[in-house]
Amino acid sequence: MIIVTGAAGFIGSCLVKKFNDEGHLRDIVVVDDFYKHYKDGNLAGKFILEWIHRDIFLDWFRRFPKRVEFVYHLGARTDTTEKDKDIFDELNLNYSKAVWEICTENNIPLVYASSAATYGLGEHGYKDSHDVVEKLKPLNPYGDSKNDFDKWALKEEKGPDHWAGLKFFNVYGPNEYHKGRMASVIFHTKNQIQQTGGMKLFKSHREDYKDGEQSRDFIYIKDVVDVCFHFYQKWINEKNETMPENGLYNLGTGQARTFYDLAANTFKAMGKEPNISFIDTPADIRDTYQYFTEADMSKLKQNGYDKPFYSLEDGIEDYVKNYLLDGKTW
């Protein structure tokens, strides 16, 4: 069995699709909070062996670890505006420790979701070196929870023979419809264009950045799940000399692009001329707003991943034309 936690969410549901496309039709077990039905559409039509609620999953896992071949732990509280540290301690830190410990006891390969939010303002750069993890200063409790687990995992004397923590940068693509405010700017641009004919981006509140030139490393979801599958292929199927080393890995494209580029390409994919204006960044996120992120992708490449990433233009075109305009999932 292949376990995917957070499977009804954005990345998790797309990973299930990737495994289905690779021929895994009878060995996928999905874990999520299935009482919340607003994400149900993400798993519609996918081949799934068993559905397990997150509240009972750990007990199930402790009882039946020998049935499990591989774990993708993607489930987490991902709202970067949430301020309640206790929620993150419960769902992101302690739950993840329990998953790690069961995988360790039974030597089950583990890939878990970390985040580029761990890098904070980028004072120490965006290189996925283990040496810098203790120095990082995330900007919100979500980022703290992810970095706290990274630090804990790196200090553990024992772990699974194979494990990786993936620091997701700005992921966009189909199946993010349920995320509301946390959905990508592409998603919001499409909606604003349809409703108003234009798009309002956040103004810059720093003198060294012009309006719209705030930049992030945007990565298409299809690249993200290809990288996730790469670890499964190497650790389970191939077992050869290019087997990835354990540790933390950035998962971006390695190229920062501006929010203006993002919005302009969304207009283009919709067959419209850009109509972009600017509004103040909301006060509740202004002090913790990242103006630049760019993943150093050298470690992943050195560990055997050589597939090219979607360009921003190609990713947006595929997302908008093949999914977003018709509300289709993947």
N, C-alpha and C positions, 0 to 999 in steps of 0.2 A: 504493500500500500504506500501511496505517496500522500502525505498530509499537507494540506494548504490551510493555514489559519488566516482569518480575515478574508475568506474566500468569496464572500458576497460583495466585497468592496472593489475598488477600482483596480488596483494592481493584482489582487488575488484572483478576481474573476477572469482577468485577461490571461493570467498564468494557467488557470484551468483550461481555457481555450487553447493555449499553446500546447499543453500536454495532450489534449484531445486530438489536435491536428497532427501530433507526432505519433499517434496510434494508441495512446493510453485511454482506453474507453471503459475499463472495468477495474481500475485500481486507484481511483482518485477519491480521497475522503476529504470533505470540506467542513471547516469549522468556522462558526461565526455566531453572532447574536441574531438568531433567526426569528426572534419575536418582533424585530423591526422589519416590516415588510417592504419598506421603500427601496430596498436594494434587491428585491427578489428578481427583478428583470435581468439583472446582471448574470444570473446563473441559468436563465431560461434556455432550454435547448441544448444544454451541455450534458455530457456523459459523466455521471457521478455514481460512485458505489455506495457511499454512506454520508449522511448529514449528521453532524454532532454539534450540539449547542456548546458555546464556549464555556458555560458554567459547569458542564459535566465532562468536558474534554480531558482535563488533567487526570481525573479519576479513571476515565476510560484508557488513557495512554499508559498509566501506571499498571493497569490490569492486562493490557494487550500489546506490550512493546514489541514482541517478537513478530507481530503482524506488520510492522512498519518498516519500510525500506529507506525512506527519505522524508525529511520535514522541511517545509518552507513556513517559517513563522512570520507572517506578514500582518497579523492582527495587532491593532494598537489604537489608542486614542490619538487622533492626528490633528485635532483642532489647535492651531498655534495661538489662538486668542484665549483659550481656556486657561484660567489662572489657578485652579484648584490642584495643588501639588499632590494631594492624596489620591486623586483620580489617576494621575500619571504613575504614581508609585504602585498602585494596585494593578492597572491594566498593562502598563508598558515595562515596568521594572520587575516587580515580583512575579508576575505571570511569566515573563520571559525567562527569569531565573529557573522557574520550575520546569519549563520546556527544556532548557539547556541541561538541567540535572538529569532528567529522564533520558535524554539523548545520550548523555555522557555514560550513564550507568549501563546503557544497552548498545553503545557504540553505533548510534544512528547518525548519519550525516545531517547537518543542520545548516540551512541558509536562513538568516533572519534580517529583518528590515531595520537598518539604522537610518540616518538622515543627514543631509547636508546642513540641516539646522544646527548640528553640533558645532559647526565652524564659527557661529556667531557673526561678527562683523568681518571676519577674515583676517584678524590681526596676525595669525600664524600661518596664513596661506590656506590653500585648499589641496594639500597633499595628504594622501591617506596613510601617512606614516604613523606607526604605533607610538613613536617617541613624543608626538605632540598632543596625544589625547588628554593627558592630565592637565595640559595648559589651556585647553579650549574653554571659551566662555560663551555658551549659547545665550540667546537673547530672550528666551521664554521657557516656561516649565516643560513644554513639549520637547524642546531641544535638550534641556537638562536631563530629562528622563532617558532619552536616547543615548546621550553621552555617558550617563551614569551606568547604563548597562554595558556599553562598550568598555568602560574602565573596569567594571566588575569582571567581564569575560576575559580580558587580557591578564588579569591578576590570578585567575583560577589556575591551580596547578594541574587540574585534570579537565579535559573537555573531550568532545567527540574526536575521533581520529581525523575527521574532515569537518570543517566549519568555516563559514564566511558571514561577515556582517556587511551588508550592502548599504552604502551611504547614498540614498536616492537624492538626486538634485531635483529640478523642477520638471516633474513628469506630467505629460498631457496626453489626451487621447480618449477614445470611446470608453464607456462605462464609468465615467466620472460624473454623470448627470445628477446623482444623489448628493453631491458634496456641497451644494449651495455656495456660500461665500468662499469656501476653500477650493472650489473648482478652478481650473486654469483660466487665465485671461482670454485665451482663445474661446472657451465656452461662453464667457461673459460678453466678449466682443460680438459674437454671432447673435446673442440674444438682444444686445443693445442696438445692433444694426437693424434687426428685424422690427424692433419696437420704435426706434427713434430715427433711424437712418444714419446715426453716427456712433462714435465710441469716445468715452471720457476716460483718460488715463490719469494716474496720480501725478501731480506736480512734483518736481524735485524740491526738497527742502534743504539741499546742500549746494553750496556755491560751485563745487567742482563737478556737478552733474547738471546738464540741461534737462528741461522737461522731456520726458519720454526716453531719455538715454540711460535710465537705470537698467542694468543688464543682469541677466541670469543665464545659467546653463540649462537650457530647455531640452529635454529628451523625450522622444516619442515612446509611448507605451510598448510598441512592438519591439523596439530595441531593448527595453527593460526586461521583457520576458524572454527574449533571446539570450540575454546574459544570464538570467536565472537558470535557464535550461542548460546553458553551457556547463555549469557546475555539476548538474546531474549527469550529463554525458561523460564528463571527465572522471567523476568519482565513482559512478556506478557502471557505466557501459564500457568505457575504454580502458581505464586503469593502466595508463601508459606513462611514459617519461614526461609528458607535458601536464601532468596532474597539478592543478592549482595548489599553492601553499595556503595554509590556514591564515585567517586574519581579516582585517577590514579592507574593503574595496570601495573606491568611489564609483558611482554609476551616473555619469553625465555623458556629454558628447566631447568635452574638452574644449568647447568653443562658446564663449558668452555671446549672447545676442540681446539687443535692446527690446524693451517693451513696445517701442514704436514699430520696430521690425515685425514683432509678433502681431500687432493689430493690423498693420498695413497688409501683411500677407493673408490675414483672415479676410479682409475686404476683397483682396484679389481672388481668393478661392471662391468667394461668393459672387464674383463677376461685377464688383462695384469699385468705384474710385474711393480712396481713403478720405474719411471725414473725421478727423481726430482732434479732440480738444482736451483740456486738462482741468482737474479739480484738485483741491487740497487732499493730501493723504489723511485718512481718518486719524483723529487724535489718539485713539486707543492702540494703534499700531505704529504710529510715527516714530517713536523713540527706538523701536526694535526692528525697523524696516531695513532689510538688506539691499544695498545699492549695487552690489556686484558679487556674483559667484561664478566660478569657473573650475570645473573638476580637473585635477591632474590625473590623467587616465593611463599613465605609464605602467602602473602595477598590473592592471587587468590585462594589458597587452603583453606584458612580460610573462604572464601566466596563461598564455595560449589563446586569448580571444583576439581574433584578427578580422572579424566581420565589420564592414563599414557601417556607421550610423546614418540614419536618415538625416538629411539636411533639414533645417527649419522650414524651408520652402516646401520640400517634398512631404514632410510630416504633416504640416498644416493642410496641404492640399488633400492628402489622403483622408485625414480626420474630418475635415469640413465636408468634402464632396461625398464621401462614402458612408459617413456615419452621422455627423452632427446635424446636417440639414434635415435629415429624416428621423432623427432621434434613435438611430439603430445602435444596438449593442454589438460587441464583437465576441 
